Amino acid sequence: METATKLAEFEALLEKSFESGTPKENTVVNGTIIAIEAGQAIIDIGYKMEGRVDVREFTTPASKDGELKIGDKVEVYLERVENAKGEAVVSREKARREEAWDKLEKAAKTEERVDGIIFGKVKGGFTVDLDGAIAFLPGSQVDVRPIKDTNPLMNVPQPFQVLKMDRKRGNIVVSRRAVLEESRAEQRAELVGNLAEGNTVDGIVKNITDYGAFVDLGGLDGLLHVTDIAWKRINHPSEMLNLGDSIKVQIIKVNKETNRISLGMKQLETDPWADVEGRFPIGSNQKGIVTNITDYGAFVELEAGVEGLVHVSEMSWTKKNVHPGKILSTSQEVEVMVLELDKEKRRVSLGLKQIQGNPWQNFAQSNTVGAILEVEIKNITEFGLFVGLGNDIDGMIHLSDLDWEKTGEEALKDHKKGDVIKAKVTDIDVEKERISLSIKALERDPFDEVSKTIKKGSTLTAVVSKVDEAGIEVDCDGVKGFIKRSDLSRDRNEQRPERFSEGDKVDAKVVNLDKASRKFNLSIKALELAEEKEAVEQYGSTDSGASLGDILGAALKDQDQKS
């Protein structure tokens, strides 16, 4: 019984020793190369176990020329203790990968750099050997800026930063750019610390954009903004700079927190605005070149670095709503007047129309009220004629100034666009930019002539020119008069306009004369009453109720008897 118990304990200890002494599968074990044959290395991993590994698994991108020798100590990955041939299944490649993964996980946690070699190109990037573990390097993570030729980067040991890794899936993503940026940041911080605003330094143009140029200051880039390249206006940096140009620049601003540097070239030249008042006094005429045209005006360069604006309102006396591009063109040489100058804001207001002179003022200087001109009808409107007076200005002949006798609408029909007519200047208003003319003023007003002889209360003979319900219109030596219906007769039954016809002659008394409206009113009724009164006074009777007929009859009878 005791012997059986001891035997069982011995078997258990023996089994335990075998279990503790035999290496576990899926682990990395040490071995020794005992032979090399048929392209395979035979490796003794102890415990009377041997395995075979292809020699190529010992060759890496970093050591393609390395040679294996019998007796070399190596680490291999034990996949299975025994296969069908009774050999252990081992892998050098998997051993290296496991070892590399362990190192990479530690490096990822501590954000340390890892060494690797770019050895192949794949879609979207490159493959990197990290001492056994294969990682993916995206194209965007190769350099801080896109590079065309990546051949110099291939098969060269260099540091990388682990961005992402998944051991289960076997995915690793690394970045070369992150390492470069970190190095550049350290380098920039050191260089920035040695720079001072106002210093003049040498640099090389390494990149040109629409808004400026990046200048290499010796391992440190600064931005030369397009507005700081020259005092004069330039639309694009390429007008003055080329890639690779060596230039002198001034340090304008240094931001030590962001390590950003602003540079300037024009600051190394004399500021053209320093004595601008003396060279371009207000009111002086200057020549310049149109550099830019906008909706609100045109910019004119008086000299390099001094540019002024001709506002659209200062371009033409007469073209009020025209785009500046229809008056001026880019690169055109023009003469302008300096209207305003603000040295602090670096602004110059210029005028183009002032050079030509105010055309209304020019007209007033060469013409006076009463001048008779030959003018061309430019336009006909419902309120009169517009006629050309030269220098792009027009004059106005109002409807009321077309004819003494005709209505404005009637007189307007006598004219057409393009006709050349004579007219008299009646008013010149330079401030309101208005010139008035008159056609009828070329002749004397017939009303004035008639009004000299016709007085209120006088009797005259007129010709009926028009008959309507309200009365009759009459003509007296070219002057219009009117007899109201109620003034057509003393007798109400005879106050009928229709009893008159055009061309009839009538005698009537002037009851009203209006020089402002150039009209006078007549009355047949007033004439009849005046005649009756006169007859009564001359041949009157003391008999009450005597009629004008009785009085006139008695007067005629008396006259016959005397004769």
C-alpha positions in Angstrom: 0.0 0.0 0.0 2.8 2.4 0.9 4.8 1.5 -2.2 1.7 2.2 -4.4 1.3 5.7 -2.8 4.9 6.6 -3.4 4.7 5.4 -7.0 1.7 7.7 -7.6 3.4 10.7 -6.1 6.5 10.1 -8.3 4.4 9.9 -11.4 2.6 13.2 -10.5 5.9 14.9 -9.9 7.3 13.6 -13.1 4.3 14.8 -15.1 4.5 18.2 -13.4 8.2 18.4 -14.3 7.4 17.6 -18.0 4.6 20.3 -18.0 6.9 22.9 -16.4 9.8 22.1 -18.6 8.0 22.0 -22.0 7.7 25.4 -23.6 4.1 26.6 -24.3 2.7 27.0 -27.7 2.1 30.5 -29.2 5.1 31.9 -27.2 8.6 33.2 -28.1 11.4 30.7 -27.2 15.2 30.7 -27.5 17.0 28.4 -29.9 20.3 27.6 -31.5 20.9 27.0 -35.2 22.4 23.6 -35.5 22.3 23.2 -39.3 21.4 25.1 -42.6 20.1 23.0 -45.5 17.9 23.5 -48.5 17.3 27.1 -47.7 16.1 26.3 -44.2 17.7 26.7 -40.8 17.3 23.8 -38.3 16.9 25.2 -34.8 17.2 23.4 -31.5 14.8 24.9 -29.1 15.7 22.4 -26.3 13.6 19.7 -24.7 14.7 17.4 -27.6 12.7 19.6 -30.0 13.8 21.0 -33.3 12.1 23.2 -35.8 12.7 24.5 -39.3 12.6 28.1 -40.5 13.1 29.5 -44.0 16.3 31.5 -44.1 14.5 34.4 -45.7 12.6 35.0 -42.5 15.9 36.1 -40.9 16.3 38.7 -43.6 14.8 42.1 -42.9 14.8 45.4 -44.9 17.3 46.6 -42.4 19.7 43.7 -42.9 19.3 42.2 -46.3 23.0 41.3 -46.5 23.1 39.5 -43.1 24.2 35.8 -43.1 23.2 33.0 -40.7 25.8 30.7 -39.2 25.6 27.5 -37.3 25.7 28.2 -33.6 23.8 31.5 -33.9 21.4 32.1 -31.0 17.9 33.2 -32.2 14.4 33.7 -31.0 11.6 32.0 -32.7 7.8 31.8 -32.2 6.6 28.3 -31.2 3.3 27.7 -33.0 3.0 23.9 -32.3 5.1 21.5 -30.3 4.9 18.7 -32.8 3.6 18.4 -36.4 3.1 15.3 -38.5 6.9 14.9 -39.0 7.5 15.1 -35.3 9.1 18.5 -35.5 8.2 21.7 -33.7 6.5 24.4 -35.9 8.4 27.6 -35.4 8.6 31.1 -37.1 11.3 33.7 -36.9 9.0 36.3 -38.5 6.3 35.8 -35.9 8.8 36.0 -33.1 10.2 39.3 -34.4 6.6 40.6 -34.8 5.7 39.7 -31.3 8.8 41.3 -29.9 8.2 44.4 -32.1 4.5 44.7 -31.0 5.6 44.6 -27.3 8.0 47.5 -28.0 5.4 49.4 -30.0 2.7 49.2 -27.4 5.1 50.7 -24.8 6.2 53.4 -27.2 2.6 54.3 -28.0 1.7 54.7 -24.4 4.7 56.9 -23.7 4.5 58.7 -27.1 8.1 57.8 -27.9 9.5 57.7 -31.4 10.1 54.3 -33.0 12.7 53.5 -35.7 11.6 52.0 -39.0 12.2 51.7 -42.7 9.9 52.7 -45.6 10.3 49.7 -47.9 7.2 49.7 -50.2 4.4 51.7 -51.7 0.7 50.8 -51.4 -2.5 52.5 -52.2 -2.8 55.7 -50.2 0.7 55.6 -48.7 3.6 53.4 -47.8 4.6 50.3 -45.8 7.1 50.6 -43.0 9.1 47.9 -41.2 9.2 48.6 -37.5 11.8 45.9 -36.7 9.4 43.1 -37.6 6.0 44.7 -37.4 4.6 46.1 -40.6 2.9 49.5 -40.3 1.0 51.8 -42.7 2.3 55.3 -43.4 -0.5 57.4 -45.0 0.6 59.8 -47.8 -0.5 62.8 -45.8 1.8 61.8 -43.0 5.0 61.6 -45.0 6.1 65.2 -44.7 4.8 68.6 -43.5 4.3 69.6 -47.2 3.5 67.4 -50.2 6.6 66.0 -51.8 6.9 64.8 -55.4 9.9 62.5 -55.1 9.8 60.0 -52.2 12.7 57.8 -53.5 15.3 59.4 -51.1 13.1 58.4 -48.2 12.9 54.7 -49.1 15.0 52.0 -47.3 16.5 54.6 -44.9 16.2 54.1 -41.1 14.3 57.0 -39.6 12.0 57.8 -36.7 8.3 57.6 -36.7 5.4 58.4 -34.3 2.8 55.7 -33.7 -0.6 57.2 -34.3 -2.8 54.1 -34.0 -2.4 50.4 -33.4 -4.7 47.4 -33.1 -2.9 44.2 -32.1 -5.8 41.9 -32.6 -6.3 43.0 -36.2 -2.6 43.6 -36.8 -3.0 47.2 -37.8 -0.4 49.9 -37.1 -0.5 53.5 -38.4 2.5 55.7 -38.1 3.5 59.3 -39.0 6.8 60.7 -40.2 5.2 64.2 -40.4 4.5 64.3 -36.6 8.2 63.7 -35.9 9.2 66.5 -38.4 6.7 68.9 -37.0 8.0 68.3 -33.5 11.6 68.8 -34.6 10.6 71.9 -36.5 8.7 73.3 -33.6 11.8 72.9 -31.4 14.0 74.4 -34.0 11.5 77.3 -34.6 11.2 78.0 -31.0 15.0 78.3 -30.7 15.3 80.5 -33.9 12.3 82.7 -32.9 14.0 83.4 -29.6 17.0 84.8 -31.5 14.8 87.2 -33.7 13.8 90.7 -32.8 11.3 92.9 -34.5 12.9 95.5 -36.7 15.9 93.3 -37.6 16.9 92.9 -41.3 17.5 89.3 -42.3 18.3 87.3 -45.5 15.8 84.8 -46.8 14.9 82.6 -49.7 11.4 82.5 -51.3 10.3 78.9 -51.0 6.5 79.2 -51.7 4.2 81.8 -53.3 0.5 82.1 -52.7 -2.2 84.5 -53.7 -1.9 86.3 -50.4 1.9 86.4 -50.0 5.2 84.5 -50.0 6.8 82.2 -47.5 10.4 83.0 -46.9 12.9 80.5 -45.5 15.0 82.3 -42.9 17.4 79.4 -42.4 15.2 76.6 -41.0 12.4 78.9 -40.1 9.6 80.2 -42.4 8.1 83.7 -42.2 5.2 85.1 -44.1 5.7 88.1 -46.4 2.2 89.4 -47.0 1.4 90.8 -50.5 0.7 94.2 -49.0 4.2 94.3 -47.4 6.1 93.5 -50.6 6.0 97.0 -52.1 4.6 100.4 -51.4 2.8 100.4 -54.8 -0.2 98.2 -55.5 0.5 94.7 -56.7 -2.2 92.1 -57.5 -0.1 89.0 -57.0 3.3 88.4 -55.3 4.6 86.7 -58.5 4.7 90.2 -60.0 7.8 90.9 -58.0 9.0 87.6 -56.6 10.1 84.2 -58.0 10.6 80.8 -56.2 14.2 80.6 -55.1 14.8 84.4 -55.0 17.3 85.6 -52.3 15.8 88.7 -50.7 16.3 90.9 -47.7 13.3 91.3 -45.4 12.6 93.1 -42.1 11.1 91.3 -39.1 7.7 93.1 -38.6 6.2 91.0 -35.9 7.2 87.9 -33.9 4.6 85.8 -32.1 6.6 83.6 -29.7 3.5 81.7 -28.6 2.6 80.5 -32.1 6.2 80.9 -33.6 4.7 82.9 -36.4 6.8 85.6 -38.1 5.6 88.5 -40.3 8.0 89.9 -42.7 8.2 93.0 -44.9 10.2 94.2 -47.9 8.7 97.7 -48.4 9.8 98.7 -44.9 13.4 98.6 -46.1 12.5 101.4 -48.6 11.6 105.1 -48.0 7.9 105.6 -47.3 6.5 107.6 -50.2 3.9 109.1 -47.9 6.5 110.8 -45.7 6.4 114.1 -47.6 3.3 113.5 -49.7 1.7 116.9 -48.9 4.7 118.8 -50.5 4.7 116.7 -53.7 0.9 116.5 -54.2 -0.7 119.7 -52.7 -4.5 120.0 -52.6 -5.8 121.7 -55.7 -2.8 120.7 -57.9 -3.2 118.9 -61.2 -1.3 115.6 -61.4 -0.7 112.8 -63.9 -1.2 109.2 -63.0 -2.0 105.7 -64.3 -5.3 103.9 -63.7 -4.5 100.8 -61.8 -8.0 99.4 -60.9 -11.6 100.1 -61.7 -14.5 99.3 -59.3 -18.2 100.1 -59.3 -17.6 103.1 -57.1 -14.7 104.7 -58.9 -11.2 104.2 -60.3 -7.8 104.0 -58.5 -5.0 106.2 -60.0 -1.4 105.7 -59.1 0.3 109.1 -58.8 3.7 107.4 -58.2 4.9 104.1 -56.8 3.2 103.7 -53.4 0.9 106.7 -53.7 -2.5 105.8 -55.0 -5.7 107.9 -55.0 -9.4 107.3 -55.7 -11.4 109.1 -58.3 -14.9 108.6 -57.0 -17.6 108.0 -59.6 -19.2 111.3 -58.6 -15.9 113.1 -59.5 -15.5 111.6 -63.0 -17.9 113.6 -65.2 -20.1 116.7 -64.9 -22.8 115.2 -67.1 -22.5 111.3 -67.0 -24.2 110.8 -63.6 -25.2 107.1 -63.7 -22.4 105.6 -65.9 -20.1 102.8 -64.7 -16.5 104.1 -64.2 -15.3 101.5 -66.7 -17.1 103.3 -69.5 -15.2 106.5 -68.7 -11.7 105.2 -67.9 -9.8 102.0 -68.6 -7.0 100.2 -66.7 -3.4 101.3 -67.6 -4.8 104.6 -69.0 -2.7 107.7 -68.3 -5.0 110.5 -67.0 -4.7 114.0 -65.5 -6.5 114.5 -62.2 -6.8 117.1 -59.5 -6.0 116.5 -55.9 -9.2 117.2 -53.9 -8.4 115.8 -50.4 -5.3 114.3 -48.8 -5.2 112.3 -45.5 -1.7 111.4 -44.6 -2.6 109.4 -41.5 -5.1 107.2 -43.4 -3.0 107.2 -46.5 -5.9 108.3 -48.7 -6.0 110.7 -51.6 -9.3 111.9 -53.2 -8.9 112.8 -56.8 -11.1 114.5 -59.4 -11.2 114.0 -63.1 -14.1 116.4 -64.0 -12.3 119.3 -62.4 -9.6 119.2 -65.1 -12.2 119.8 -67.8 -14.0 122.6 -65.9 -17.6 123.0 -65.0 -19.4 123.0 -68.4 -22.3 125.1 -67.0 -19.8 127.6 -65.7 -17.9 127.6 -69.0 -21.2 128.2 -70.8 -22.0 131.1 -68.5 -18.7 132.7 -69.2 -19.1 132.6 -72.9 -22.9 133.2 -73.1 -25.2 135.7 -71.4 -29.0 135.8 -70.9 -30.5 137.1 -74.1 -28.0 135.4 -76.4 -29.5 133.8 -79.5 -28.1 130.4 -80.3 -28.5 127.8 -83.1 -29.1 124.5 -81.3 -30.1 120.9 -82.2 -33.1 119.2 -80.7 -31.7 116.2 -78.8 -34.9 115.0 -77.2 -38.7 115.8 -77.1 -40.6 115.2 -73.9 -44.1 115.9 -72.7 -42.9 119.1 -71.0 -40.7 120.5 -73.6 -37.6 120.3 -75.8 -34.0 119.4 -74.8 -31.4 121.0 -77.0 -27.6 120.4 -77.2 -25.3 123.2 -76.0 -22.0 121.5 -76.5 -19.6 119.9 -73.9 -22.3 117.2 -73.2 -24.7 119.7 -71.6 -28.3 120.3 -72.7 -30.7 123.3 -72.4 -34.4 123.2 -71.9 -37.1 124.9 -73.9 -40.3 124.5 -71.9 -43.7 124.1 -73.5 -44.7 127.5 -72.4 -41.7 129.0 -74.3 -42.5 127.5 -77.7 -45.1 129.9 -79.1 -47.0 133.0 -78.1 -50.3 131.9 -79.5 -50.3 128.1 -79.8 -50.7 125.9 -76.8 -47.5 124.0 -75.7 -49.0 120.7 -77.0 -49.8 122.2 -80.3 -46.4 123.9 -80.7 -44.6 120.7 -79.8 -46.0 119.0 -82.9 -44.1 121.6 -85.1 -40.7 120.1 -84.0 -38.9 116.8 -84.3 -35.6 115.3 -83.0 -32.6 116.4 -84.9 -34.0 119.8 -86.1 -31.6 122.7 -85.8 -33.5 125.8 -84.5 -32.8 129.2 -83.0 -33.6 130.0 -79.4 -32.8 132.7 -76.9 -31.1 132.1 -73.6 -33.5 133.1 -70.8 -31.8 131.8 -67.7 -28.4 130.3 -66.6 -28.3 128.5 -63.2 -24.8 127.1 -62.7 -25.5 125.7 -59.2 -28.6 123.8 -60.4 -26.9 122.9 -63.7 -29.8 124.2 -65.6 -30.0 126.4 -68.7 -33.4 127.7 -70.0 -34.1 128.9 -73.5 -37.1 130.2 -75.4 -38.2 130.1 -79.1 -41.1 132.6 -78.7 -38.7 135.1 -77.0 -37.2 135.6 -80.4 -40.3 137.6 -81.3 -42.2 140.4 -79.5 -45.2 139.4 -77.5 -48.2 140.5 -79.5 -50.1 140.9 -76.2 -47.7 143.6 -75.2 -48.4 145.5 -78.4 -52.2 145.2 -78.1 -52.2 145.9 -74.4 -50.6 149.3 -75.2 -53.7 150.4 -77.1 -56.3 148.4 -75.3 -57.4 149.5 -71.9 -60.0 148.3 -69.5 -63.3 149.9 -70.5 -62.4 150.5 -74.1 -64.5 149.3 -77.0 -63.1 147.2 -79.8 -64.1 145.1 -82.8 -63.0 141.4 -82.6 -63.4 138.4 -84.8 -65.1 135.2 -83.4 -62.5 132.4 -83.5 -64.2 129.7 -81.5 -67.7 129.0 -80.1 -68.5 126.7 -77.2 -71.2 126.4 -74.5 -69.4 128.7 -72.0 -69.1 131.6 -74.5 -67.1 132.7 -77.5 -63.4 133.2 -78.1 -62.5 136.2 -80.1 -59.3 137.4 -81.8 -58.1 141.0 -81.8 -54.9 141.6 -83.7 -53.5 138.3 -82.8 -54.5 138.5 -79.1 -57.1 136.1 -77.7 -60.1 137.4 -75.8 -63.1 135.7 -74.4 -66.8 136.7 -74.0 -68.7 134.7 -71.4 -72.1 133.4 -72.1 -73.7 135.8 -69.6 -71.9 138.7 -71.4 -73.2 137.9 -74.9 -76.3 140.2 -74.5 -78.2 142.3 -72.1 -81.2 140.3 -73.1 -81.2 136.9 -71.4 -82.9 135.3 -74.4 -80.0 136.5 -76.6 -77.3 135.0 -74.4 -76.8 132.1 -76.7 -73.3 131.3 -78.1 -74.8 129.4 -81.0 -76.1 132.6 -82.6 -72.5 133.4 -83.4 -70.3 131.8 -86.0 -66.5 131.7 -86.5 -65.5 134.8 -88.5 -68.3 137.0 -87.2 -67.3 140.5 -86.2 -68.6 141.7 -82.8 -68.2 144.9 -80.9 -67.6 144.5 -77.2 -66.2 146.4 -74.2 -63.0 145.3 -72.5 -63.9 144.4 -68.9 -60.6 142.8 -67.7 -57.0 142.7 -68.9 -54.6 140.1 -67.3 -51.0 140.5 -68.4 -49.9 137.5 -66.4 -52.1 135.1 -68.3 -52.0 137.2 -71.5 -55.7 137.2 -71.8 -58.5 139.8 -71.7 -62.2 139.5 -71.2 -64.9 141.4 -73.2 -68.6 141.9 -72.8 -71.2 142.7 -75.4 -73.7 143.2 -72.6 -71.5 145.8 -71.0 -71.3 147.7 -74.3 -75.1 147.7 -74.7 -75.5 149.0 -71.1 -72.9 151.7 -71.7 -74.6 152.7 -75.0 -78.0 152.9 -73.2 -76.6 155.0 -70.5 -75.0 157.3 -72.9 -78.3 157.6 -74.9 -80.2 158.3 -71.7 -77.8 161.0 -70.7 -77.9 162.6 -74.1 -81.5 162.2 -75.1 -83.0 161.2 -71.8 -86.6 161.9 -70.7 -87.9 162.8 -67.3 -90.8 160.4 -68.0 -90.3 157.4 -65.8 -90.3 154.1 -67.6 -89.3 155.4 -71.0 -87.4 152.7 -73.0 -84.3 153.1 -75.0 -86.3 152.7 -78.2 -88.6 155.5 -77.1 -85.7 157.7 -76.3 -83.9 156.9 -79.5 -87.1 157.3 -81.6 -87.7 160.7 -80.1 -84.2 161.7 -80.7 -84.2 160.7 -84.3 -87.6 162.5 -84.9 -86.2 165.6 -83.3 -83.1 165.4 -85.5 -85.2 165.1 -88.7 -87.3 168.1 -87.8 -84.1 170.2 -87.4 -82.9 169.2 -90.7 
